[in-house]
Amino acid sequence: MANDVQKQIIEEGPRNAIVKVTGVIDTNDINLISFITPANFSNNDPRLRLTGFRVDEVIYSIGQTLDMVISWNGALPQQILPLAKSGKFDLWQDGGAIPDATRDGYDGSINIRSTGFVAGTVQEFSLQLRLVKLYSVT
């Protein structure tokens, strides 16, 4: 078998979106560059350009030996959160996690990477990200 990672957009509105990412890892760690991209979503304001996402909440459950990192894509990815075991980060109260769009290579996408895979095991993970669409003037 090979690693199986799937993405599902559960909800999408003019401003908010919820994305679920699930995976079964049985081969090696994953490094999914630009796994969640602005191109996956509708641009709901023709006067503006969808440039990325603010992360307001992450609910996660991760296999025993795995750690996961979600980050904004760029020449040097900007870490959003490191994740291990299971839990919930509610970032909304503090304004959400906001990318530095001026960083070299930033393209608005979100990367997902795992570490700690042990050969001969099967590890599973589930992430649910509550996002707010970020727009800029075209």
Backbone as CSV, one residue per row, in Angstrom:
resi,resn,N_x,N_y,N_z,CA_x,CA_y,CA_z,C_x,C_y,C_z
1,MET,0.847,-1.185,0.000,0.000,0.000,0.000,0.887,1.241,0.000
2,ALA,0.323,2.386,-0.244,1.050,3.653,-0.230,0.312,4.635,0.661
3,ASN,1.009,5.659,1.097,0.353,6.693,1.900,-0.901,7.185,1.185
4,ASP,-1.943,7.429,1.963,-3.198,7.922,1.405,-3.617,9.154,2.209
5,VAL,-3.585,10.317,1.570,-3.984,11.566,2.221,-5.082,12.198,1.378
6,GLN,-6.162,12.597,2.055,-7.293,13.178,1.342,-7.698,14.500,1.969
7,LYS,-8.190,15.380,1.124,-8.646,16.709,1.545,-10.109,16.844,1.164
8,GLN,-10.892,17.425,2.078,-12.309,17.676,1.791,-12.651,19.078,2.279
9,ILE,-13.217,19.880,1.390,-13.707,21.193,1.790,-15.122,20.965,2.307
10,ILE,-15.273,21.077,3.615,-16.549,20.782,4.263,-17.511,21.951,4.103
11,GLU,-16.971,23.147,4.204,-17.812,24.342,4.135,-17.012,25.443,3.461
12,GLU,-17.693,26.189,2.600,-17.061,27.362,1.988,-18.102,28.439,1.788
13,GLY,-17.816,29.597,2.327,-18.670,30.753,2.144,-17.850,31.903,1.599
14,PRO,-18.431,33.087,1.513,-17.696,34.244,1.002,-16.478,34.589,1.863
15,ARG,-16.535,34.263,3.159,-15.454,34.637,4.072,-14.794,33.436,4.733
16,ASN,-15.568,32.468,5.165,-15.063,31.359,5.967,-15.009,30.063,5.181
17,ALA,-14.127,29.164,5.641,-14.039,27.834,5.044,-13.590,26.854,6.126
18,ILE,-14.026,25.612,5.974,-13.574,24.525,6.847,-13.043,23.421,5.949
19,VAL,-11.820,22.972,6.258,-11.177,21.932,5.466,-10.816,20.772,6.388
20,LYS,-11.154,19.564,5.952,-10.775,18.355,6.685,-9.710,17.636,5.876
21,VAL,-8.630,17.243,6.551,-7.554,16.484,5.921,-7.379,15.206,6.736
22,THR,-7.449,14.063,6.065,-7.252,12.786,6.735,-6.175,12.006,6.007
23,GLY,-5.497,11.159,6.754,-4.443,10.384,6.125,-4.147,9.093,6.843
24,VAL,-3.725,8.116,6.052,-3.182,6.864,6.556,-1.767,6.784,5.994
25,ILE,-0.796,6.762,6.892,0.610,6.763,6.492,1.193,5.395,6.829
26,ASP,1.654,4.685,5.786,2.222,3.363,6.018,3.551,3.163,5.293
27,THR,4.044,4.208,4.640,5.246,4.074,3.831,6.387,4.944,4.351
28,ASN,6.112,6.232,4.498,7.123,7.179,4.984,6.424,8.479,5.371
29,ASP,7.187,9.401,5.974,6.613,10.696,6.330,6.105,11.408,5.083
30,ILE,5.179,12.339,5.286,4.621,13.109,4.178,5.145,14.540,4.232
31,ASN,5.241,15.154,3.093,5.585,16.564,2.974,4.754,17.115,1.830
32,LEU,3.569,17.605,2.160,2.599,18.049,1.162,2.718,19.555,0.979
33,ILE,3.405,19.952,-0.063,3.618,21.367,-0.356,2.371,21.909,-1.054
34,SER,1.889,23.073,-0.610,0.719,23.720,-1.205,-0.470,22.763,-1.271
35,PHE,-0.746,22.079,-0.166,-1.843,21.107,-0.146,-3.206,21.794,-0.104
36,ILE,-3.293,22.901,0.600,-4.517,23.708,0.611,-4.137,25.035,-0.037
37,THR,-4.737,25.324,-1.188,-4.347,26.523,-1.937,-5.545,27.429,-2.176
38,PRO,-5.302,28.728,-2.395,-6.401,29.618,-2.744,-7.174,29.145,-3.984
39,ALA,-6.502,28.450,-4.899,-7.160,27.957,-6.112,-8.229,26.909,-5.810
40,ASN,-8.192,26.294,-4.616,-9.209,25.313,-4.225,-10.534,25.958,-3.860
41,PHE,-10.569,27.292,-3.756,-11.729,28.003,-3.229,-12.232,29.039,-4.220
42,SER,-13.461,29.460,-4.007,-14.057,30.508,-4.839,-13.583,31.868,-4.364
43,ASN,-13.294,32.730,-5.326,-13.004,34.124,-5.018,-14.351,34.836,-5.060
44,ASN,-14.847,35.249,-3.901,-16.209,35.754,-3.812,-16.347,37.260,-4.029
45,ASP,-15.263,37.928,-4.340,-15.337,39.368,-4.594,-14.509,39.676,-5.835
46,PRO,-15.140,39.935,-6.970,-14.405,40.132,-8.225,-13.474,41.351,-8.202
47,ARG,-13.668,42.262,-7.253,-12.785,43.430,-7.159,-11.506,43.113,-6.385
48,LEU,-11.483,41.954,-5.719,-10.348,41.573,-4.890,-9.775,40.242,-5.352
49,ARG,-8.583,39.930,-4.866,-7.920,38.662,-5.199,-7.744,37.857,-3.913
50,LEU,-8.156,36.599,-3.925,-7.974,35.705,-2.784,-6.489,35.385,-2.665
51,THR,-5.879,35.776,-1.543,-4.424,35.655,-1.399,-3.971,34.660,-0.334
52,GLY,-4.902,34.087,0.412,-4.483,33.134,1.439,-5.537,32.989,2.519
53,PHE,-5.075,32.557,3.699,-6.003,32.226,4.769,-5.456,32.615,6.133
54,ARG,-6.356,33.048,6.982,-6.078,33.146,8.412,-6.573,31.834,9.016
55,VAL,-5.843,31.282,9.963,-6.250,30.044,10.617,-6.844,30.400,11.977
56,ASP,-8.134,30.095,12.157,-8.819,30.410,13.410,-8.909,29.224,14.361
57,GLU,-8.920,28.010,13.819,-9.074,26.851,14.700,-8.521,25.609,14.005
58,VAL,-7.884,24.743,14.799,-7.425,23.451,14.301,-7.826,22.398,15.331
59,ILE,-8.578,21.401,14.877,-8.921,20.239,15.694,-8.163,19.071,15.067
60,TYR,-7.459,18.296,15.890,-6.583,17.286,15.317,-6.508,16.025,16.169
61,SER,-6.215,14.930,15.477,-5.929,13.645,16.106,-4.844,12.996,15.262
62,ILE,-3.727,12.636,15.918,-2.545,12.183,15.187,-2.032,10.888,15.810
63,GLY,-1.581,9.958,14.966,-1.068,8.662,15.420,0.040,8.773,16.460
64,GLN,0.283,7.666,17.148,1.185,7.613,18.291,2.589,8.154,18.035
65,THR,3.198,7.781,16.944,4.601,8.167,16.732,4.754,9.421,15.880
66,LEU,3.661,9.932,15.349,3.751,11.066,14.424,3.669,12.405,15.130
67,ASP,4.323,13.360,14.549,4.115,14.776,14.820,3.791,15.403,13.480
68,MET,2.966,16.431,13.485,2.603,17.116,12.246,2.932,18.592,12.396
69,VAL,3.240,19.232,11.291,3.459,20.676,11.258,2.635,21.222,10.103
70,ILE,1.834,22.258,10.389,1.163,22.974,9.307,1.847,24.329,9.183
71,SER,2.040,24.753,7.944,2.753,26.004,7.695,2.246,26.651,6.417
72,TRP,2.475,27.964,6.313,2.186,28.658,5.062,3.366,28.435,4.135
73,ASN,3.070,28.192,2.863,4.119,27.921,1.890,4.921,29.179,1.572
74,GLY,6.185,28.984,1.299,7.067,30.074,0.894,8.471,29.538,0.725
75,ALA,9.397,30.408,0.339,10.790,29.995,0.201,11.276,29.374,1.512
76,LEU,10.897,29.970,2.620,11.107,29.416,3.954,9.728,29.367,4.601
77,PRO,9.085,28.184,4.638,7.708,28.098,5.140,7.554,28.714,6.533
78,GLN,6.412,29.388,6.739,6.080,30.003,8.026,5.252,29.021,8.830
79,GLN,5.788,28.573,9.933,5.076,27.595,10.753,3.814,28.204,11.339
80,ILE,2.703,27.494,11.196,1.441,27.895,11.822,1.357,27.228,13.182
81,LEU,1.400,25.882,13.194,1.323,25.126,14.446,2.046,23.798,14.311
82,PRO,2.762,23.389,15.350,3.198,21.996,15.446,2.103,21.225,16.185
83,LEU,1.832,19.994,15.770,0.738,19.214,16.351,1.231,17.830,16.749
84,ALA,0.776,17.337,17.898,1.080,15.986,18.351,-0.113,15.463,19.146
85,LYS,-0.333,14.159,19.080,-1.417,13.471,19.797,-2.784,13.971,19.311
86,SER,-3.579,14.579,20.193,-4.880,15.100,19.770,-5.219,16.331,20.593
87,GLY,-6.056,17.168,20.025,-6.451,18.362,20.743,-7.111,19.382,19.835
88,LYS,-7.171,20.599,20.354,-7.817,21.694,19.629,-7.083,22.993,19.951
89,PHE,-6.739,23.725,18.925,-6.216,25.076,19.071,-7.295,26.035,18.614
90,ASP,-7.765,26.885,19.509,-8.751,27.905,19.172,-8.021,29.239,19.159
91,LEU,-7.647,29.687,17.970,-6.847,30.894,17.805,-7.695,32.129,17.569
92,TRP,-8.992,31.933,17.366,-9.902,33.015,17.002,-9.914,34.129,18.041
93,GLN,-9.912,33.764,19.325,-9.991,34.760,20.401,-8.855,35.780,20.328
94,ASP,-7.709,35.334,19.814,-6.544,36.217,19.717,-6.339,36.761,18.309
95,GLY,-7.340,36.683,17.469,-7.247,37.236,16.117,-6.819,36.255,15.058
96,GLY,-6.633,34.988,15.418,-6.241,33.971,14.444,-4.760,34.024,14.128
97,ALA,-4.287,32.995,13.471,-2.903,32.944,12.992,-2.895,33.555,11.599
98,ILE,-2.100,34.603,11.439,-2.089,35.375,10.195,-0.711,35.254,9.539
99,PRO,-0.668,34.961,8.246,0.624,34.833,7.569,1.277,36.188,7.331
100,ASP,2.587,36.169,7.208,3.332,37.349,6.768,3.426,37.257,5.243
101,ALA,2.523,37.933,4.565,2.428,37.843,3.102,3.608,38.496,2.392
102,THR,4.459,39.205,3.113,5.610,39.853,2.485,6.827,38.932,2.415
103,ARG,6.743,37.755,3.016,7.894,36.840,3.020,8.122,36.267,1.633
104,ASP,9.384,36.028,1.332,9.812,35.539,0.027,9.111,34.224,-0.330
105,GLY,8.464,34.199,-1.480,7.831,32.996,-1.991,6.451,32.701,-1.425
106,TYR,5.944,33.542,-0.524,4.607,33.302,0.036,3.586,33.278,-1.101
107,ASP,2.754,32.222,-1.123,1.742,32.119,-2.192,0.337,31.868,-1.655
108,GLY,0.160,31.951,-0.328,-1.159,31.779,0.258,-1.543,30.346,0.563
109,SER,-0.715,29.391,0.166,-1.014,27.982,0.357,-0.597,27.499,1.742
110,ILE,-1.182,26.375,2.153,-0.847,25.752,3.429,-0.219,24.387,3.156
111,ASN,0.920,24.145,3.802,1.649,22.876,3.711,1.322,22.010,4.921
112,ILE,1.422,20.704,4.747,1.252,19.752,5.846,2.417,18.768,5.773
113,ARG,3.116,18.631,6.910,4.292,17.767,6.954,4.236,16.906,8.210
114,SER,4.677,15.655,8.081,4.752,14.773,9.249,6.210,14.434,9.531
115,THR,6.483,14.099,10.783,7.786,13.570,11.193,7.530,12.446,12.182
116,GLY,8.472,11.539,12.284,8.385,10.489,13.282,7.800,9.180,12.804
117,PHE,7.568,9.033,11.497,7.025,7.764,11.012,8.023,6.648,11.302
118,VAL,7.524,5.538,11.819,8.348,4.366,12.110,8.023,3.287,11.080
119,ALA,9.057,2.816,10.383,8.864,1.780,9.363,8.162,0.573,9.967
120,GLY,7.252,0.004,9.190,6.521,-1.176,9.629,5.260,-0.868,10.424
121,THR,4.958,0.413,10.602,3.734,0.789,11.319,2.747,1.435,10.355
122,VAL,1.530,1.578,10.820,0.512,2.323,10.088,0.034,3.422,11.027
123,GLN,0.159,4.660,10.603,-0.221,5.804,11.421,-1.341,6.560,10.704
124,GLU,-2.286,7.058,11.483,-3.416,7.800,10.918,-3.460,9.191,11.517
125,PHE,-4.038,10.106,10.767,-4.234,11.449,11.306,-5.489,12.069,10.707
126,SER,-6.016,13.027,11.441,-7.178,13.789,11.002,-6.987,15.231,11.476
127,LEU,-7.144,16.158,10.557,-7.045,17.584,10.867,-8.301,18.274,10.364
128,GLN,-8.821,19.185,11.139,-9.907,20.039,10.669,-9.477,21.481,10.892
129,LEU,-9.390,22.246,9.808,-8.938,23.630,9.875,-10.100,24.564,9.577
130,ARG,-10.332,25.488,10.486,-11.332,26.553,10.266,-10.544,27.765,9.777
131,LEU,-10.838,28.193,8.551,-10.071,29.239,7.876,-10.939,30.462,7.590
132,VAL,-10.273,31.589,7.493,-10.909,32.822,7.018,-10.130,33.247,5.771
133,LYS,-10.852,33.485,4.701,-10.218,33.890,3.441,-9.642,35.300,3.570
134,LEU,-8.441,35.482,3.036,-7.794,36.782,3.012,-7.755,37.286,1.582
135,TYR,-8.123,38.547,1.389,-8.189,39.142,0.054,-7.260,40.359,-0.010
136,SER,-6.837,40.692,-1.227,-6.116,41.944,-1.459,-6.649,42.590,-2.734
137,VAL,-6.353,43.842,-2.899,-6.791,44.589,-4.082,-6.025,44.045,-5.283
138,THR,-6.759,43.781,-6.385,-6.105,43.237,-7.591,-5.338,44.280,-8.342
